[in-house]
Amino acid sequence: MGVVVSLDDKPQGGSIDQLVALVAADMERVNQTILARTGSEVTMIPEVANHLISSGGKRLRPMLTLATAGLCGFGGDGHIKLAAAVEFMHTATLLHDDVVDESDMRRGKLAARMVWGNEASVLVGDFLLGQAFKMMVEVGSLQCLDVLSSAAAVIAEGEVMQLSAAKDTQTTEDAYLEVIRAKTAALFAAASEVGPILAGRSKADIEACRGYGSNLGIAFQLIDDALDYGGSAAKLGKNVGDDFREGKITLPVVLSFRRGTEAERDFWRRTLERGEIGDNDLALALATMKKHRALEDTVERARHYGAMARDALELFPASPWKRALFEVVDFCVNRAH
């Protein structure tokens, strides 16, 4: 049974409503592209793909591609296929992640691997990656292809880095941040970078959008880490404490371990390294995190990266696009799910 704790006493805020409104027409085209590209004569492929694609994800990453293209005044339609490619890359990583993590739930429903098996989940993830690369090639921008294909490689490296650090309570904060820069922030960064590239903008503008996406991605993941211990199952779409049960070393654990007594460190070694978890251990983990302000400080670090994301866009003039992208930062840092 999950234990819900308040992450923060400050009022919650932030909305992506303005972004959703600005990209609505383009997202309709992206969704049509996604549906068309999941088609296959192999019946299981669209079944598995659509199980996850249609399960209510916010489509934040492809919206960043559309929004940064809008911010930079792009007038073509290549951003539609690149946004769809970004969503396929993200979906593929989720399918693969659930197999690696042996997760039962994803976005409030059974993970695809629980319905069709691990093999099908991995192979359909590979199919989606293949479709993503086809769309990148069709757009015809070698620079965009370079950015997104490089991100795919970095994400895979991040997954392996996380696997290497799994259950290792000696993981440092720097080492953990290196993992999430690769595993999560790389796709946010690439999704945000291809918009200004398509628009033919300056190197400074491209770097600014990339910096925005990268810092936003780190903030997003840090909030995810905190929510796994301080959220609620209904809002998370997965079980509270899944990271704990899977032995994942996330920032709240790193901070609690570093700041803890030897007895507390022994607790983390027993539960996370050896997987010896009792009925009351999640509640004890939460109490230990509360004692050492681990969740609050994880949220504070997320706010820090969110501020850097906003700063990265300051060189752009005021516009509805810029305002919407600022609100995305607030949403990611203050979100309840």
matplotlib code that plots the C-alpha trace (Angstrom):
import matplotlib.pyplot as plt

x = [0.0, 1.4, 2.0, 1.3, 3.4, 3.4, 6.4, 6.1, 4.1, 4.1, 1.0, 1.0, 0.8, 1.7, -0.2, 0.5, -2.9, -1.5, 1.1, -1.7, -3.8, -0.9, 0.1, -3.4, -3.6, -0.1, -0.7, -3.7, -1.4, 1.2, -1.4, -2.6, 1.1, 1.5, -1.5, -0.5, 3.1, 2.0, 0.2, 1.6, 0.3, 1.8, -1.2, 0.6, 2.7, -0.2, -1.8, 1.2, 2.1, -1.4, -1.8, 0.9, 0.5, -3.3, -2.9, -3.1, 0.5, 0.8, 2.9, 5.1, 8.2, 6.7, 4.9, 8.3, 9.4, 6.3, 6.7, 10.3, 9.6, 6.9, 9.1, 11.7, 9.1, 9.3, 6.8, 7.2, 5.8, 8.9, 8.4, 5.3, 7.3, 10.1, 7.6, 6.1, 9.6, 10.3, 7.1, 8.1, 11.5, 10.0, 7.4, 10.2, 12.2, 9.1, 8.5, 12.1, 12.2, 9.2, 11.0, 14.3, 12.5, 10.0, 7.2, 3.6, 1.9, 2.4, 0.1, -2.5, -2.9, -1.1, 2.3, 2.5, 4.9, 2.2, -0.2, 2.0, 5.2, 8.7, 9.8, 6.9, 7.5, 11.2, 10.6, 7.7, 9.9, 12.5, 9.9, 9.0, 12.6, 12.9, 9.8, 11.2, 14.4, 12.5, 10.6, 13.8, 15.3, 12.1, 12.4, 15.7, 17.7, 21.0, 21.5, 18.2, 19.0, 22.3, 20.7, 18.0, 20.1, 22.8, 20.1, 19.0, 22.5, 22.9, 19.6, 20.7, 24.0, 21.9, 19.9, 23.1, 24.6, 21.4, 21.7, 25.3, 24.3, 21.3, 21.1, 24.4, 23.9, 27.4, 26.1, 26.9, 24.7, 26.9, 26.8, 23.1, 22.7, 24.9, 22.5, 19.4, 21.1, 21.5, 18.4, 15.8, 17.2, 18.8, 15.4, 14.0, 17.1, 16.9, 13.2, 13.7, 16.8, 15.4, 12.8, 15.3, 17.4, 14.5, 13.9, 17.5, 18.2, 21.6, 23.8, 23.0, 19.3, 19.8, 21.9, 19.4, 16.6, 18.7, 19.7, 16.0, 15.1, 18.0, 17.4, 13.7, 14.3, 16.5, 13.8, 11.1, 13.0, 13.9, 10.2, 9.4, 11.9, 10.3, 6.7, 7.6, 7.9, 5.6, 2.8, -0.3, -0.9, -4.0, -2.1, 1.1, -0.5, 1.8, 2.3, 3.8, 7.2, 7.9, 11.4, 12.0, 10.7, 12.8, 15.9, 16.4, 18.9, 17.3, 18.2, 16.0, 17.8, 21.3, 20.6, 19.1, 22.0, 24.6, 23.0, 22.0, 23.3, 25.1, 21.9, 20.0, 22.6, 22.3, 18.5, 19.2, 21.7, 19.3, 16.3, 17.8, 21.0, 19.8, 16.1, 15.0, 11.9, 9.3, 5.8, 6.7, 9.9, 8.4, 6.9, 10.3, 12.0, 9.6, 10.2, 14.0, 13.7, 11.5, 14.0, 16.8, 14.7, 15.6, 12.3, 12.2, 15.8, 15.1, 12.3, 14.6, 17.1, 14.4, 13.4, 17.1, 17.2, 13.8, 15.2, 18.1, 15.6, 13.8, 17.1, 18.1, 15.1, 15.6, 17.4, 14.2, 11.7, 8.4, 5.8, 2.9, 5.4, 7.9, 5.3, 3.9, 7.4, 7.9, 4.6, 5.8, 8.7, 6.2, 4.0, 6.9, 8.2, 4.9, 2.9, 1.0, 1.4]
y = [0.0, 3.4, 6.2, 9.6, 12.5, 16.1, 17.0, 20.7, 23.2, 25.8, 26.1, 23.8, 25.4, 25.2, 24.1, 23.0, 24.3, 27.2, 24.9, 22.3, 25.1, 26.5, 23.1, 21.6, 21.7, 20.3, 17.6, 16.4, 15.8, 14.2, 11.8, 10.9, 10.2, 8.1, 6.0, 5.6, 4.6, 1.9, 0.1, -3.3, -6.6, -8.2, -7.9, -7.9, -4.8, -2.2, -4.0, -3.6, -0.2, 1.3, -0.3, 2.2, 5.1, 5.4, 5.1, 8.8, 10.0, 13.8, 13.8, 16.4, 15.6, 15.9, 19.1, 20.5, 19.8, 21.6, 24.5, 25.2, 25.1, 27.7, 29.8, 30.0, 30.8, 27.5, 27.5, 24.1, 20.7, 18.6, 19.2, 17.0, 13.9, 14.7, 15.1, 11.7, 10.3, 11.7, 10.1, 6.8, 7.0, 7.7, 4.9, 2.4, 3.3, 2.7, -0.7, -1.6, -0.1, -2.1, -5.3, -4.3, -3.1, -6.0, -3.4, -4.5, -1.1, 1.7, 4.8, 3.2, 0.0, -3.3, -2.9, -4.3, -7.0, -8.3, -8.7, -9.9, -10.9, -9.5, -10.6, -8.8, -5.6, -5.5, -6.3, -3.8, -1.2, -2.0, -1.6, 1.9, 2.9, 1.8, 3.8, 6.8, 6.7, 6.3, 9.6, 11.4, 10.4, 11.5, 15.0, 15.4, 17.3, 15.6, 17.8, 16.7, 13.1, 13.5, 15.1, 12.5, 9.4, 10.7, 11.0, 7.4, 6.2, 8.3, 7.1, 3.5, 4.3, 5.8, 2.6, 0.6, 3.1, 2.7, -1.1, -0.9, 1.3, -0.7, -1.6, 0.2, 2.4, 3.9, 5.8, 9.5, 12.4, 13.3, 9.8, 9.7, 13.0, 11.6, 8.7, 10.9, 13.4, 10.4, 8.4, 11.2, 14.6, 13.6, 13.1, 16.3, 18.1, 16.6, 17.2, 20.9, 21.2, 20.0, 22.8, 25.7, 23.5, 23.1, 26.9, 27.6, 29.5, 30.6, 28.3, 30.4, 29.8, 26.1, 25.8, 27.8, 25.4, 22.4, 23.9, 24.4, 20.9, 19.3, 21.2, 20.6, 16.9, 16.7, 18.6, 16.3, 13.2, 14.5, 15.2, 11.7, 10.4, 12.3, 11.4, 7.7, 8.1, 11.1, 10.7, 8.6, 5.5, 7.1, 10.1, 8.3, 5.6, 3.1, 1.8, 4.2, 2.8, 0.9, 2.4, 1.1, -2.4, -2.6, -1.6, 1.6, 4.1, 7.5, 10.9, 10.7, 7.4, 8.9, 11.8, 9.7, 7.2, 9.9, 11.8, 8.7, 6.9, 3.6, 1.8, 3.7, 2.8, -0.8, -0.5, 0.8, -2.0, -4.7, -3.4, -2.1, -4.1, -7.4, -7.0, -8.1, -5.9, -6.4, -5.1, -1.9, -1.1, 1.4, 3.4, 3.3, 4.4, 7.4, 8.2, 8.2, 10.4, 12.8, 12.9, 13.9, 16.2, 14.0, 14.5, 18.3, 18.7, 16.6, 19.0, 22.0, 20.6, 20.2, 23.8, 24.8, 23.0, 24.4, 27.9, 27.1, 25.9, 29.2, 31.2, 29.3, 30.8, 34.4, 35.4, 34.9, 37.9, 37.7, 35.6, 33.2, 30.4, 31.5, 32.1, 28.6, 27.0, 28.8, 27.4, 23.9, 24.4, 25.3, 22.4, 19.9, 21.1, 21.5, 18.7, 16.3, 13.4]
z = [0.0, -1.0, 1.5, 0.2, 1.5, 0.6, -1.4, -0.9, 1.1, -1.8, -4.0, -7.0, -10.4, -14.0, -17.0, -20.6, -21.8, -23.7, -25.4, -26.2, -27.8, -29.9, -31.3, -31.6, -35.4, -35.8, -33.1, -35.0, -38.0, -35.8, -34.3, -37.8, -38.8, -35.7, -36.5, -40.1, -39.3, -36.7, -39.4, -40.4, -41.9, -38.8, -36.5, -33.2, -34.2, -34.3, -31.3, -29.0, -30.3, -30.0, -26.5, -25.3, -27.8, -27.1, -23.3, -22.5, -22.5, -22.7, -25.9, -24.3, -26.2, -29.7, -28.6, -27.8, -31.4, -32.7, -30.2, -30.8, -34.6, -33.9, -31.7, -34.5, -37.2, -39.2, -42.0, -43.5, -42.5, -41.7, -38.0, -38.2, -39.1, -36.7, -33.8, -34.7, -34.8, -31.4, -30.0, -31.5, -30.0, -26.6, -26.9, -27.9, -24.8, -22.6, -24.2, -23.6, -20.1, -18.9, -19.9, -18.3, -15.1, -15.1, -14.7, -14.4, -15.0, -17.4, -17.5, -15.4, -17.3, -17.7, -19.4, -22.9, -21.7, -19.3, -22.2, -25.1, -23.4, -23.2, -26.7, -28.4, -26.4, -27.4, -31.0, -31.4, -29.8, -32.4, -35.1, -33.8, -33.8, -37.4, -38.4, -36.5, -38.6, -41.8, -41.0, -40.2, -43.5, -45.3, -43.8, -45.6, -43.0, -42.3, -39.3, -37.7, -38.5, -36.8, -33.7, -33.3, -34.1, -31.7, -29.0, -29.7, -29.0, -25.9, -24.5, -25.0, -23.2, -20.4, -20.1, -19.8, -17.3, -15.2, -15.4, -14.3, -11.3, -10.4, -6.7, -6.1, -3.0, -3.5, -6.5, -6.2, -7.1, -10.0, -11.4, -11.1, -12.9, -15.7, -16.1, -16.3, -18.7, -21.0, -20.3, -20.1, -20.9, -24.2, -25.9, -24.5, -25.8, -29.3, -29.5, -28.8, -31.0, -34.3, -34.5, -34.8, -37.1, -39.5, -39.3, -40.3, -37.2, -35.8, -33.8, -30.7, -31.2, -31.7, -28.6, -26.6, -27.5, -26.8, -23.4, -22.7, -23.5, -21.7, -18.4, -18.7, -19.1, -16.0, -14.0, -15.3, -14.2, -10.8, -10.1, -11.3, -8.8, -6.0, -7.1, -6.9, -3.2, -2.6, -5.2, -5.4, -7.5, -9.1, -10.3, -11.2, -13.4, -11.7, -8.2, -5.6, -4.6, -7.8, -7.9, -4.3, -5.1, -8.3, -6.4, -8.4, -7.1, -7.7, -6.2, -3.1, -2.2, -3.0, -0.7, 2.1, 1.9, 2.1, 4.9, 6.9, 10.0, 9.5, 10.6, 7.9, 5.3, 6.3, 5.6, 2.1, 1.5, 2.7, 0.7, -2.5, -2.9, -1.6, -2.4, 1.1, 1.4, 4.2, 4.5, 6.4, 4.5, 2.0, 4.9, 6.7, 3.4, 3.3, 6.9, 6.4, 3.3, 5.3, 8.1, 5.7, 3.5, 0.5, -1.4, -0.7, -1.9, -5.0, -5.8, -5.1, -7.6, -10.1, -9.6, -10.2, -13.6, -14.4, -13.9, -16.2, -18.8, -18.7, -18.8, -21.9, -23.8, -22.6, -25.8, -27.8, -28.0, -26.2, -28.0, -27.2, -28.0, -25.5, -22.8, -23.4, -23.2, -19.9, -18.6, -19.5, -17.1, -14.3, -15.2, -15.1, -11.8, -10.1, -11.6, -9.4, -11.8]

ax = plt.figure().add_subplot(projection="3d")
ax.plot(x, y, z, "-o")
ax.set_aspect("equal")
plt.show()
